[in-house]
């Protein structure tokens, strides 16, 4: 395997992850819904926006720090929540949380993580958010919020674009289950990845750590984790449930999964503090618009009443700069850090942060900007 020093961008991490992981696991990270149109457009649509630099400006001192929901961070990149992260590397969520803390930014833990709320909090003293769904059993939701308060999580992030699972055909072809099961179709491929298999067999069993042992949401082996999640997520959730959660949490609250400006308006009217513009990275509803293409419209609809974070498709420092210039407070990344984690564990995520920080620093200087607040739509040209 190439060393991490041979990875110079997110695509390099992706290719290394592809070599290190069994196909069914890599495809789970890499795939999208149906024909994967949204998956690819998320990334490609950034190229439609060109940068208009200003020259002969003093760019000797670049400051990439910003403030999100009252927390100062050193880099405008937030770690998005991803479920079952130990499937991709045995160190999982704790490794990513530690890397985010070293980078001086926020880590978001998933409800369906393979490391618990408490263990993740113990692993990192950096700022943390918790991503939540509205479960059919509302006591599970109440319990999660109470545990997050006790463990020092700063904000709650409600994901709203998953009332049902999208049609992820790569997973269907691979007969993917969580935990992964060996079948005649997958065993040969798994045996070709002995390092992954060794850790999968010798490390503690991968579970939905936040409900394992809970009096309200314990998981039985029958049907597997994906079946349990499908049974627990509530497709009847509406804006009244959001209002209930905001009241119950009584702290910084974000909604993740909005691409429609009308929904953004409803969210701010309810009093959310932040909106994460996201289409889940492409594995849910295909043919939803790329998030970068709706960012300016949503920023106009929100009109400063909530902070905006852009998710889905970011791969380069220039992508981050474009999002900030078009109205985002910060961005979220998911796949990039999963590729880096699979490629090299915590050191891989450290390397990813190092590369992205270097890219943004360099690109800000070339653009003629020295701080995040300098970035405005004046630096964007769309022919």
N, C-alpha and C positions, 0 to 999 in steps of 0.2 A: 504494500500500500504506500502511496506517496506520503511524505511527511506533511504535517500541517503547514510548514514553512513554504510548501509548494502550492498552497491555496492562496490565491490573490483576489478572489471575488466569490460571490455567493454561488455561482455556477460551478466553480471548482469544488466547493463543499458538497454541492449536490451530486457531482460525479463521484466523489469519494464515498458519500453516503450510499450511493447506488451499488458500489462494490462491496461495502461492508454489511449491508442488510439483505436478508432474504427478500425475494421479489414481493411477496405479499405484504411485508412490512413497509418496504420502500414505496410501493404503490399507494399504500394508505396515506402516507405523507404527501405524495406527489400528485395524486389523482384528483379528478373533479367529477361533477355530475353529468350524466347523459353524454353529449358530444364534446364536453369540456371546452365549450366556446368561451364562457365567462372566465374559466381558469386561465386561458391564454390571453384573452383581451385585458384582464386585470393588469398583467405585466406589460403587454405591448402598447397599451394606450398611453403610457407615460411618454412614449416617443412623439406623440402628437403635440406635446407642449415643449416649445423651445425656450432656451434661456437667453435673455438680453442683457449682457454684462455692461457695467459702467467701468471706465478705465481711469487711470491716473488718480486713484484713491489710495489712501494709506491703509493697507491691509496687513500691517506688521503684527497685529495682535487680534486673533480670532477668539471669540467667546461663544461656545456652543451651549451654554447653560440656558435654561428656561424654567418657568414655573407652571406646573400642572395641578389643578385643584389644590392650590396652596402649598404644594411640595416643590422645592427647588430640585431640579435634576441637572446633571452635568452634560447630558446628551438628549436631544429631542426624540429618542427612540425608546418606546415602551415594549416590554416583552408581553406578547399576547398569550391568553390562556390556551393551552392545548391539553387534551385528555390523554391519560395513559402514557405519559412521556417515558416511563421506564421501558416501554416496548422498543424504543429506538436506541436507548443506551441505558445500561443498568444503573447508572447514577441518577438518571431522570431529573425530576423537578428540583431536587436540592442542588444539583450541579448548576442548573440554569439560574436559580435564584442567587447563588453565590456569585456567579459571573455578572449578573445584572447589578448586584451591590458593588462589586469592584468597578464596574463601569459608571457607577453613580446614577443609576436609573431605576425605574419601577419594574417589579416583577408581578405578573398577574397569574394567580393560581386558579386552575379549573376545578369546578365542582366534581368532575369525574377524573380527577388526578389519581395517579398511582402512589402519591405520597400525601399524607394527611395535612390538614390545616396546621396542626400543632407542630409536626415534624418539619414542615417547610419553614415555619416561623423560627424554630430553633436553629435551623441551618444557616439563616441569613438575617443580619440585622438591618438590611436595606429596606427601602419603602416597598410595601406590598399591597396589592389589591386582590379581591376575591371575585371570581366570575361565578355567577349563580343562574340557575333556571328556576322557574316556578314549578315545583314538583306537585304531583297530585296530592300527596300527603303534605299539607301545609306545615305540619310539625317538623318535617325534615328541613324546610326552608327556615323556620324559626330557629331550629337547632344550629344550622350552619351560621346564621347571623350572630347568634350568641357566642359561638366558638371563635368567630372572626374578631369580635370585640375583645374577647379575653386574650387573643393572641396578637393583638395590635395591628390588624389590617386597617389601612386608612380609608379605603373606598370599596364600594360594592358595585359590580358591573353586571347588569342583567342582559343576558343574550336572548334576543327575541326572534332570530331568523331560523329557528329550528323547532317549529311546532311538530314536524315529522322529519324523519331522515330523508335526505336527498337520494336520488338513484345513482349510487356510486358503482358503476359497472365493473371497474377494475377489482373492487373488493368482492363482487359477486363471482367474477371469473376465478379469483384466487381462493374462493370459499373462506374468506377471512373471518375469524372469530377472535374475541377477546375473553380470556387469554388465547393466544394463538394455539391452534391444535395442529398436530402433525397428521397429514393424510397421505395416501399414496401419491396424490398429485403434488404435494408440497415437500415431502420428505427429502427428495434428492436435492432440491434447491437449498433447504435448510442445512443439510449436511455439508454443502459447499461453503458454509459460513460458520466454521467451528467456533470462532471467538464469540459470536452472537449466541450460538446455541449453548456454549458452556455457561455463560452468564445467565441465560434464560433458565437453564436447568438447576443452577446452583444458588442463585439469588432467591430471596423470599418471593413467594407467589405474587404475581401482579394482580391487584384487585382495585376496585373503586375504594380507595383508602378512606375516604370521608364518610362512607356508609358502612364499612366493615365493622361489625360489632355494635352498630347503632341500634338503639331500641326501636327506632322508627323506620329504618331503611336498610336492613341487612340483606345481603344478596345470597340467593341460593345458587348452586352450580347449574341447576337445570335451566337450559336455555342460554346460558352465558351472559356476559356483561352487556352486550349490545341489546339483547332481548330485555334485560332488566331496565336499561335506560329508556328503551322504547315504551315500556309499561309505565315508567315513572314520570316522564315528561308529559305535561298537561297541554294538549292542543287547544283547550278552551280559553287559554289565558288572554286577557284583554287589558285595556287601559285602566280599568278599575283595579285589577290586580297589581299593576305598576304603582298606582297611588297607594295601595295597601303596603307594598314593599318599601316605598320611600318613607312612609310614616313609621313602619316597624324598624327600619335601619337607623333613621335619624342621623345621617351623616352624609358625606360626599357620595353621590349616586350617579352612575352612568348607565346609558342604554347602548348596547352593542348590536348592530345588525340593521341599521337604518340606511336606506338608499333613496327614499322618497322625501322630498322637501316637506310635503304635507304631514308626514309622520314626525319629521323633525320639529315642526311647529307644535304639534300635539304634545311632544315630549317636553319642550320648554314650558309650555303652558301648565304642565303638571308639576314643574319645578325641578326637573333633572339638572344636575350640575355639568354633565358632559354627555356628548353624543359621539359614539364610535361609528363612523361611516364604514360599513363592512357588508360584503356579501358572503362572508364566511370563507373567503378565499376561493370560491368556485364550486365547492362540493354540494351545495344545496340546490337552489333553483337556477338552472342554466338559462342563459340569455338575459340575466339581470345586467344592468349597465356597469361598466368598470367604475370603481369608486372614484378615481381621479377625475372622471368626466362629470360627476355630479357634485363634486366638492364645492365649487364656487357657488352653485345654486343653493346648496344647503346652507353654506355660510351666510348667504344673503337672507335666507328664510329665518335663520337663527338670530341674526343681527346682534351678535355679542351677548345674548342672554344665557349662553352656555358655552363651554369650551368644546372644541371639535378635535377629534383624533381620527386620522385616516388609517384604515387597515386595508389589506389585500393588494398583492401585486408588487410591493416595494422590493427592489433588489439592489439599488445603487444609491450612493450619496446624492446624486442629482435627483433621484426620485423623491428623497426626503426634502430636498430644497424646494422642488416644485410644489409639493404638498403644503409646506409651510408658507410659501409665497401666495398660494391660492386660498389661504384662510385657516389652515389647520394649526392648532396649538402644538401638536406633536404627532408622531405616527406610531403605529403598532406593527410589529413583525411576528409572524408565526413560522412559516416554512423556513425562512433563512436560518433561524437559530436551531430548528430541528435538524436540518442538513448538517449544520456545524456540530451539533451535539452528537449525531450519529457518526460523524467523521472523526471526532476526537474527544468526546466527553466534555468536561468543563474547560479543558484547554482549547478545544475547538470553538466553544462559544466565546472564550476570551479573545481568541484570534479574530473571530467575526467582528466583535465590537471594535477591536483595534483597527481593522481594515475599514469599517464603516466610518469610524471617527476620523481616520486619515482622509478618506474620500470627501467627507463633508467639509473638513478644514480646508483642503485644497480647493474644492469647488467654490466655497464661499469667497476665498481670496481671488480666484479667477473671475468671480461674478462682481467683485467690488463691494462686498459686504463684510462687516466685522462682527455682527451679532444677529441673533435670531429675529429681533424686532425690526431689523433693517429690511427683511424680506417682505415684499409687497407684490401685488399683481403687476406692477410696472416692470418687473423683471421677467415676466412671462410673455411670450409671443406665440400665438396660435394662428398659423397661416390659413 
